[in-house]
């Protein structure tokens, strides 16, 4: 069965290091093993409206939404989504991703998840998608995964393999990164900072230049180990998932994300335009996808 697709109106170190629906619809969650994927449209412009209420059985707790940022970013990436979710009455936690290596980063997130009682909707952006793919594997109260311009590796795949052949990160590493040593690094590992032009033109291409420059100046570095460590789990094989794809993403390309979404049998939202930081530039559209995942948790 071919996936139904609807489109939304818009509103390193070696190539191996290259990485990093809608709440108004009440579609049934994709069952594990269901081969069908569904694509829907995002709103053309921010509505400013709160998320619509979900039909929830009496006595069933609202899920907690946990948001995991990607490389060259921090938890503030999710500020717009956190505000919208809080206004809608949900507990939302944007937590720190260490950006040191996939295995340790996922363990850190999993430890946080185990402090939460009740159902969890787990959201990852960019490299954070790899982290949630591993962190959710042994946390049974994670009921939905949401990938936002993200990687969703299978077992044995590294994040750096999944950017897409035409990713901006497939260029000469010296033109992309500033590399810095860090204490207790694994042998050969370095911290990576995105160079200014790469950040502004490819990472944050739909943001005002002044905003992009501020985010570039305050970026957190990511270790090369984050991109080269093979995934040890693939939680999307057993947990229903949603995928938000910005067609203007130059970091993890739309074709690569479609491939990952298809094999995960995700519900897909395609947002024409945007950038790798659509979660910052269009948080309402991203929040709507999270809302759809929330409403699947009964």
LOZA-487306 format. One line per 5 residues: number of its first residue (from 0); their letters; for each residue x, y, z of N, C-alpha, C. Coordinates in steps of 0.1 Angstrom, whole numbers, padded with zeros to 4 digits. Layout:
<rs>
NUM = a = X,Y,Z,X,Y,Z,X,Y,Z | ...
</rs>
This chain:
<rs>
0 = xxxxx = 0009,-0012,0000,0000,0000,0000,0009,0012,0000 | 0007,0021,-0009,0015,0033,-0010,0010,0043,0000 | 0020,0050,0007,0016,0060,0017,0008,0072,0010 | -0003,0076,0017,-0010,0088,0012,-0002,0100,0016 | 0000,0109,0006,0008,0121,0009,-0001,0134,0007
5 = xxxxx = -0001,0143,0016,-0007,0156,0015,0004,0166,0019 | 0005,0177,0012,0016,0186,0015,0010,0199,0021 | 0018,0205,0030,0014,0216,0037,0018,0229,0030 | 0009,0239,0029,0013,0252,0024,0022,0259,0034 | 0032,0267,0029,0042,0272,0038,0038,0283,0047
10 = xxxxx = 0036,0288,0049,0036,0300,0056,0049,0308,0052 | 0323,0155,0077,0328,0161,0087,0340,0157,0092 | 0349,0170,0095,0355,0158,0101,0352,0147,0090 | 0345,0146,0082,0343,0136,0070,0329,0136,0068 | 0325,0132,0055,0310,0131,0053,0303,0122,0063
15 = xxxxx = 0311,0112,0069,0304,0104,0078,0300,0111,0091 | 0305,0123,0093,0301,0131,0105,0288,0139,0101 | 0285,0141,0089,0274,0149,0085,0261,0142,0090 | 0252,0150,0097,0241,0143,0101,0229,0148,0094 | 0234,0159,0118,0226,0163,0128,0219,0155,0126
20 = xxxxx = -0001,0143,0116,0002,0149,0118,-0006,0160,0123 | -0010,0165,0123,-0014,0177,0128,-0024,0175,0140 | -0023,0183,0150,-0032,0181,0162,-0046,0182,0159 | -0050,0190,0149,-0064,0191,0145,-0069,0178,0139 | -0061,0169,0135,-0065,0157,0130,-0065,0147,0141
25 = xxxxx = -0074,0137,0141,-0074,0127,0152,-0072,0113,0145 | -0061,0112,0138,-0059,0099,0132,-0055,0088,0142 | -0058,0076,0139,-0054,0065,0147,-0039,0064,0147 | -0033,0060,0159,-0018,0058,0159,-0014,0047,0150 | -0002,0048,0144,0002,0037,0135,0006,0026,0144
30 = xxxxx = 0000,0014,0142,0003,0002,0149,0017,-0003,0145 | 0025,-0008,0155,0037,-0014,0151,0035,-0025,0141 | 0043,-0025,0130,0042,-0034,0120,0033,-0030,0109 | 0025,-0020,0111,0016,-0014,0100,0025,-0008,0090 | 0024,-0013,0077,0033,-0008,0067,0029,0005,0061
35 = xxxxx = 0017,0010,0064,0012,0023,0058,0018,0035,0065 | 0021,0045,0058,0025,0058,0063,0015,0069,0058 | 0012,0079,0066,0003,0089,0062,0010,0102,0062 | 0008,0111,0052,0014,0124,0052,0003,0134,0052 | 0004,0145,0060,-0006,0155,0061,0000,0168,0059
40 = xxxxx = -0008,0179,0059,-0003,0192,0057,-0003,0200,0070 | 0007,0209,0071,0008,0218,0083,0001,0231,0079 | -0004,0239,0089,-0010,0252,0086,0000,0261,0079 | -0006,0270,0070,0003,0279,0062,0009,0290,0071 | 0003,0293,0082,0009,0304,0090,0005,0301,0105
45 = xxxxx = 0012,0306,0114,0009,0304,0128,-0005,0309,0131 | -0012,0301,0138,-0026,0304,0142,-0027,0311,0155 | -0018,0308,0164,-0018,0313,0178,-0029,0307,0186 | -0036,0297,0180,-0047,0290,0187,-0041,0279,0196 | -0047,0277,0208,-0043,0266,0216,-0045,0253,0210
50 = xxxxx = -0038,0242,0214,-0041,0229,0209,-0055,0225,0212 | -0062,0218,0203,-0076,0214,0206,-0075,0203,0216 | -0086,0202,0225,-0086,0192,0235,-0086,0178,0229 | -0081,0168,0235,-0081,0154,0231,-0092,0147,0238 | -0098,0138,0231,-0108,0129,0238,-0100,0119,0246
55 = xxxxx = -0102,0119,0259,-0094,0110,0268,-0103,0103,0277 | -0101,0090,0279,-0109,0082,0287,-0108,0087,0302 | -0119,0086,0309,-0118,0090,0323,-0107,0083,0331 | -0100,0090,0339,-0089,0084,0347,-0076,0082,0340 | -0076,0085,0327,-0063,0084,0320,-0055,0098,0321
60 = xxxxx = -0043,0097,0325,-0035,0109,0327,-0031,0115,0314 | -0029,0128,0314,-0023,0135,0302,-0009,0131,0302 | -0004,0129,0290,0011,0125,0288,0019,0138,0291 | 0031,0135,0296,0042,0145,0297,0049,0145,0284 | 0052,0157,0279,0060,0159,0267,0074,0162,0270
65 = xxxxx = 0083,0153,0266,0098,0156,0268,0104,0158,0255 | 0111,0170,0254,0117,0174,0241,0132,0174,0242 | 0139,0168,0232,0153,0166,0232,0159,0174,0220 | 0168,0183,0223,0174,0191,0212,0185,0184,0205 | 0189,0189,0194,0200,0183,0186,0213,0190,0188
70 = xxxxx = 0222,0187,0179,0236,0193,0179,0236,0208,0176 | 0246,0215,0181,0247,0229,0179,0235,0237,0184 | 0229,0232,0194,0217,0239,0200,0216,0236,0214 | 0206,0240,0221,0203,0237,0235,0188,0236,0237 | 0184,0234,0249,0170,0232,0252,0161,0244,0249
75 = xxxxx = 0167,0256,0248,0159,0268,0244,0154,0267,0230 | 0159,0258,0222,0153,0256,0208,0138,0254,0209 | 0134,0248,0220,0120,0244,0221,0111,0254,0228 | 0116,0266,0230,0109,0276,0237,0094,0278,0232 | 0093,0280,0219,0080,0282,0213,0070,0270,0216
80 = xxxxx = 0075,0258,0214,0067,0246,0216,0063,0245,0231 | 0073,0247,0240,0070,0246,0254,0059,0255,0258 | 0060,0268,0253,0050,0278,0257,0036,0274,0252 | 0035,0269,0240,0022,0265,0235,0016,0253,0242 | 0025,0243,0246,0020,0231,0253,0016,0235,0267
85 = xxxxx = 0023,0244,0273,0019,0248,0287,0006,0255,0287 | 0004,0264,0277,-0009,0271,0276,-0020,0261,0274 | -0017,0250,0267,-0028,0240,0265,-0030,0231,0277 | -0022,0233,0287,-0024,0225,0300,-0016,0213,0301 | -0005,0211,0293,0004,0200,0293,0017,0203,0301
90 = xxxxx = 0022,0193,0307,0035,0194,0313,0045,0191,0302 | 0054,0201,0299,0064,0199,0289,0078,0202,0295 | 0088,0193,0292,0101,0194,0297,0111,0194,0285 | 0118,0205,0283,0129,0205,0273,0142,0203,0281 | 0148,0191,0278,0160,0188,0287,0173,0188,0279
95 = xxxxx = 0184,0189,0287,0197,0190,0281,0201,0177,0275 | 0206,0177,0263,0213,0166,0256,0228,0168,0257 | 0235,0159,0263,0249,0161,0265,0258,0164,0253 | 0254,0157,0241,0261,0159,0229,0275,0154,0230 | 0277,0143,0237,0291,0137,0239,0292,0124,0231
100 = xxxxx = 0282,0116,0229,0282,0104,0222,0269,0097,0223 | 0264,0090,0213,0250,0085,0213,0247,0076,0224 | 0255,0067,0228,0252,0058,0239,0250,0065,0252 | 0260,0073,0255,0259,0080,0268,0247,0091,0268 | 0246,0098,0257,0235,0108,0256,0221,0101,0258
105 = xxxxx = 0219,0089,0251,0207,0082,0253,0205,0077,0267 | 0215,0073,0273,0214,0068,0287,0210,0080,0296 | 0216,0091,0294,0212,0103,0302,0198,0107,0301 | 0193,0107,0288,0179,0110,0286,0170,0099,0292 | 0173,0086,0290,0165,0076,0296,0164,0077,0311
110 = xxxxx = 0175,0081,0318,0175,0082,0332,0165,0093,0336 | 0164,0104,0328,0154,0114,0331,0140,0109,0329 | 0138,0101,0318,0125,0096,0315,0120,0087,0327 | 0129,0080,0333,0124,0071,0344,0120,0078,0356 | 0122,0091,0357,0117,0099,0368,0103,0103,0367
115 = xxxxx = 0097,0101,0355,0084,0105,0352,0074,0094,0353 | 0063,0096,0361,0053,0086,0361,0042,0090,0351 | 0036,0080,0345,0026,0082,0335,0031,0082,0321 | 0023,0084,0311,0027,0083,0297,0036,0095,0293 | 0044,0092,0283,0053,0102,0278,0052,0103,0263
120 = xxxxx = 0052,0115,0258,0054,0117,0243,0068,0123,0242 | 0077,0116,0235,0091,0119,0235,0094,0125,0221 | 0100,0137,0221,0102,0144,0209,0117,0147,0207 | 0122,0145,0195,0136,0148,0192,0138,0156,0179 | 0147,0165,0180,0151,0173,0168,0165,0169,0164
125 = xxxxx = 0167,0167,0151,0180,0165,0145,0187,0153,0151 | 0199,0155,0156,0206,0144,0163,0198,0139,0175 | 0190,0148,0181,0181,0144,0192,0172,0132,0188 | 0169,0131,0175,0161,0120,0170,0168,0106,0172 | 0181,0106,0170,0189,0094,0173,0189,0091,0188
130 = xxxxx = 0189,0101,0196,0190,0100,0210,0176,0094,0215 | 0165,0099,0211,0152,0093,0215,0150,0079,0210 | 0155,0076,0198,0154,0063,0192,0160,0053,0202 | 0171,0056,0209,0178,0047,0218,0172,0049,0232 | 0169,0061,0236,0165,0063,0250,0152,0056,0253
135 = xxxxx = 0143,0056,0243,0129,0051,0246,0129,0036,0246 | 0139,0029,0242,0138,0015,0240,0135,0007,0253 | 0140,0011,0264,0138,0004,0276,0129,0012,0287 | 0121,0022,0281,0113,0030,0290,0098,0027,0286 | 0091,0018,0292,0078,0014,0287,0067,0025,0287
140 = xxxxx = 0069,0035,0295,0058,0045,0295,0060,0056,0284 | 0070,0054,0275,0071,0062,0263,0061,0057,0253 | 0050,0064,0250,0039,0059,0242,0039,0065,0227 | 0047,0075,0225,0048,0081,0211,0061,0088,0209 | 0066,0087,0197,0079,0093,0193,0075,0104,0183
145 = xxxxx = 0081,0115,0184,0080,0126,0174,0094,0130,0169 | 0096,0129,0156,0109,0133,0150,0107,0146,0142 | 0114,0156,0146,0113,0169,0140,0126,0172,0132 | 0126,0171,0119,0138,0173,0111,0149,0165,0117 | 0147,0152,0119,0155,0144,0127,0160,0132,0121
150 = xxxxx = 0170,0126,0127,0175,0113,0123,0168,0102,0131 | 0165,0091,0125,0159,0080,0132,0166,0067,0128 | 0178,0064,0133,0186,0053,0129,0180,0040,0132 | 0184,0030,0124,0182,0016,0127,0194,0011,0135 | 0193,-0001,0141,0204,-0007,0149,0216,-0008,0140
155 = xxxxx = 0227,-0003,0145,0240,-0004,0137,0243,0008,0129 | 0233,0017,0126,0235,0029,0119,0240,0040,0128 | 0249,0049,0122,0253,0061,0129,0245,0073,0124 | 0244,0083,0132,0237,0095,0128,0244,0101,0115 | 0257,0101,0115,0264,0106,0104,0261,0100,0090
160 = xxxxx = 0255,0088,0090,0252,0081,0078,0239,0086,0072 | 0231,0094,0079,0217,0096,0076,0214,0110,0072 | 0224,0119,0069,0221,0132,0065,0216,0133,0051 | 0220,0124,0042,0216,0125,0028,0228,0129,0020 | 0229,0124,0008,0241,0126,-0001,0242,0141,-0005
165 = xxxxx = 0231,0148,-0005,0231,0162,-0009,0230,0172,0003 | 0233,0167,0015,0233,0175,0027,0244,0186,0026 | 0242,0197,0031,0252,0207,0032,0264,0202,0040 | 0262,0192,0049,0273,0187,0057,0282,0177,0049 | 0279,0175,0036,0287,0166,0028,0299,0174,0022
170 = xxxxx = 0300,0187,0024,0311,0195,0019,0324,0192,0027 | 0335,0198,0022,0348,0197,0029,0346,0200,0044 | 0350,0191,0053,0348,0194,0067,0355,0206,0072 | 0367,0210,0066,0374,0222,0070,0366,0234,0067 | 0357,0234,0058,0348,0245,0055,0336,0246,0064
175 = xxxxx = 0333,0235,0070,0321,0234,0078,0323,0236,0093 | 0334,0231,0099,0335,0230,0113,0348,0237,0118 | 0347,0243,0130,0358,0245,0139,0360,0234,0148 | 0372,0228,0150,0373,0216,0158,0382,0220,0170 | 0378,0215,0182,0384,0218,0195,0385,0206,0203
180 = xxxxx = 0397,0204,0209,0398,0193,0219,0390,0195,0231 | 0387,0184,0238,0380,0185,0251,0385,0175,0260 | 0384,0177,0273,0389,0168,0283,0382,0155,0283 | 0390,0144,0285,0385,0130,0286,0378,0126,0273 | 0381,0131,0262,0375,0127,0250,0380,0113,0246
185 = xxxxx = 0371,0105,0240,0376,0093,0234,0387,0095,0224 | 0395,0085,0222,0406,0087,0213,0402,0092,0199 | 0407,0103,0194,0404,0108,0181,0392,0117,0181 | 0384,0118,0192,0372,0126,0192,0375,0141,0194 | 0368,0149,0188,0369,0164,0189,0355,0170,0190
190 = xxxxx = 0355,0182,0196,0342,0190,0196,0341,0197,0183 | 0329,0198,0177,0327,0205,0165,0318,0217,0167 | 0322,0228,0162,0314,0240,0161,0311,0243,0147 | 0299,0246,0143,0296,0250,0129,0302,0264,0127 | 0308,0265,0115,0313,0278,0111,0301,0287,0108
195 = xxxxx = 0304,0300,0109,0293,0310,0108,0285,0309,0095 | 0292,0308,0083,0285,0308,0071,0276,0295,0070 | 0281,0284,0074,0273,0271,0074,0261,0273,0082 | 0263,0278,0094,0252,0280,0103,0241,0289,0098 | 0245,0300,0093,0235,0310,0088,0229,0306,0075
200 = xxxxx = 0236,0301,0066,0231,0298,0052,0224,0284,0051 | 0228,0275,0059,0223,0261,0058,0215,0256,0070 | 0220,0259,0082,0214,0254,0094,0201,0262,0098 | 0202,0275,0097,0192,0284,0101,0187,0293,0090 | 0186,0288,0078,0184,0296,0066,0171,0303,0065
205 = xxxxx = 0161,0300,0072,0148,0307,0072,0146,0316,0083 | 0156,0318,0091,0155,0328,0103,0161,0341,0099 | 0157,0352,0105,0163,0365,0102,0178,0364,0105 | 0186,0371,0097,0201,0370,0098,0205,0373,0113 | 0200,0383,0119,0204,0387,0132,0201,0376,0142
210 = xxxxx = 0190,0369,0140,0186,0358,0149,0196,0346,0147 | 0198,0343,0134,0208,0332,0131,0221,0335,0136 | 0226,0347,0135,0239,0350,0141,0240,0349,0156 | 0229,0353,0163,0229,0351,0177,0229,0336,0181 | 0222,0328,0174,0222,0314,0177,0235,0307,0173
215 = xxxxx = 0241,0312,0162,0255,0307,0159,0265,0310,0170 | 0264,0322,0175,0273,0327,0186,0271,0319,0199 | 0260,0314,0201,0257,0307,0214,0255,0292,0212 | 0259,0287,0201,0257,0272,0199,0266,0264,0209 | 0261,0252,0212,0268,0243,0219,0275,0233,0210
220 = xxxxx = 0288,0230,0213,0295,0220,0204,0290,0206,0206 | 0292,0198,0195,0289,0184,0196,0301,0176,0193 | 0303,0165,0200,0315,0157,0198,0313,0149,0185 | 0324,0146,0179,0324,0137,0167,0318,0124,0171 | 0319,0120,0183,0314,0107,0187,0299,0106,0187
225 = xxxxx = 0293,0118,0188,0278,0118,0186,0274,0113,0173 | 0282,0116,0163,0278,0113,0149,0283,0099,0144 | 0293,0094,0151,0299,0082,0146,0295,0069,0154 | 0289,0071,0165,0286,0059,0174,0273,0052,0168 | 0274,0039,0165,0263,0032,0160,0251,0031,0170
230 = xxxxx = 0239,0032,0165,0227,0031,0173,0226,0016,0178 | 0222,0015,0191,0221,0002,0197,0206,-0002,0198 | 0197,0006,0194,0183,0003,0195,0175,0011,0184 | 0163,0007,0182,0154,0013,0172,0140,0013,0177 | 0138,0022,0187,0125,0022,0194,0113,0024,0185
235 = xxxxx = 0115,0030,0173,0104,0033,0163,0098,0020,0158 | 0105,0009,0160,0100,-0004,0155,0088,-0009,0164 | 0087,-0004,0176,0076,-0009,0185,0068,0003,0190 | 0072,0015,0189,0065,0027,0194,0059,0035,0183 | 0047,0039,0182,0041,0047,0172,0049,0060,0170
240 = xxxxx = 0051,0065,0158,0059,0077,0156,0052,0086,0146 | 0057,0099,0147,0053,0110,0139,0065,0116,0133 | 0065,0122,0121,0077,0128,0115,0073,0141,0109 | 0080,0151,0113,0079,0165,0108,0091,0167,0098 | 0088,0170,0085,0098,0172,0076,0097,0186,0069
245 = xxxxx = 0108,0194,0071,0108,0207,0064,0115,0204,0051 | 0108,0208,0040,0114,0206,0027,0125,0215,0024 | 0127,0225,0032,0139,0234,0030,0151,0230,0039 | 0150,0219,0045,0161,0214,0054,0173,0211,0045 | 0185,0217,0048,0197,0215,0041,0207,0206,0049
250 = xxxxx = 0203,0203,0061,0212,0195,0070,0209,0180,0070 | 0197,0176,0074,0192,0163,0071,0182,0164,0060 | 0185,0159,0048,0177,0163,0037,0163,0156,0037 | 0153,0162,0031,0140,0157,0031,0139,0142,0025 | 0147,0139,0015,0147,0126,0009,0152,0116,0019
255 = xxxxx = 0162,0119,0027,0166,0110,0038,0156,0108,0049 | 0150,0119,0053,0139,0119,0063,0127,0111,0058 | 0123,0112,0045,0112,0104,0040,0115,0089,0041 | 0128,0086,0038,0132,0072,0038,0131,0067,0053 | 0135,0074,0062,0135,0070,0076,0120,0069,0081
260 = xxxxx = 0112,0079,0077,0098,0079,0081,0091,0067,0075 | 0094,0064,0063,0087,0053,0056,0090,0040,0063 | 0102,0037,0066,0105,0024,0073,0100,0024,0087 | 0099,0036,0094,0093,0036,0107,0078,0036,0107 | 0072,0037,0095,0057,0037,0094,0051,0049,0101
265 = xxxxx = 0058,0060,0101,0054,0072,0108,0043,0079,0101 | 0035,0087,0108,0026,0097,0103,0035,0109,0099 | 0034,0114,0087,0044,0124,0082,0037,0137,0079 | 0043,0148,0084,0039,0161,0080,0050,0167,0072 | 0047,0172,0060,0057,0179,0052,0054,0194,0052
270 = xxxxx = 0064,0201,0056,0062,0216,0057,0071,0222,0046 | 0065,0227,0035,0073,0233,0024,0080,0245,0028 | 0093,0245,0026,0102,0255,0030,0107,0252,0044 | 0108,0263,0052,0114,0261,0065,0129,0259,0064 | 0135,0253,0074,0149,0251,0075,0152,0240,0084
275 = xxxxx = 0164,0237,0088,0167,0227,0098,0162,0232,0112 | 0160,0245,0113,0155,0251,0126,0140,0256,0124 | 0132,0248,0117,0118,0252,0117,0111,0251,0131 | 0117,0243,0140,0112,0243,0153,0113,0257,0160 | 0122,0265,0155,0124,0279,0160,0116,0289,0152
280 = xxxxx = 0116,0287,0139,0110,0297,0130,0095,0295,0129 | 0090,0283,0131,0075,0280,0129,0071,0270,0141 | 0072,0274,0153,0069,0265,0164,0054,0260,0164 | 0045,0268,0159,0031,0264,0159,0029,0252,0151 | 0036,0251,0139,0034,0240,0130,0040,0227,0137
285 = xxxxx = 0051,0228,0143,0057,0217,0150,0049,0213,0162 | 0044,0222,0169,0035,0219,0181,0023,0212,0177 | 0017,0215,0165,0006,0208,0160,0008,0193,0158 | 0020,0190,0153,0024,0176,0151,0025,0169,0165 | 0031,0176,0174,0032,0170,0188,0018,0168,0194
290 = xxxxx = 0009,0177,0191,-0005,0176,0196,-0011,0164,0190 | -0009,0160,0178,-0014,0148,0172,-0009,0136,0179 | 0004,0135,0182,0009,0124,0190,0003,0124,0204 | 0001,0135,0210,-0005,0136,0224,-0019,0129,0223 | -0027,0133,0213,-0040,0128,0212,-0041,0113,0209
295 = xxx = -0030,0107,0205,-0030,0093,0203,-0029,0085,0216 | -0025,0091,0227,-0023,0085,0239,-0036,0085,0247 | -0042,0073,0248,-0055,0072,0255,-0053,0068,0269
</rs>
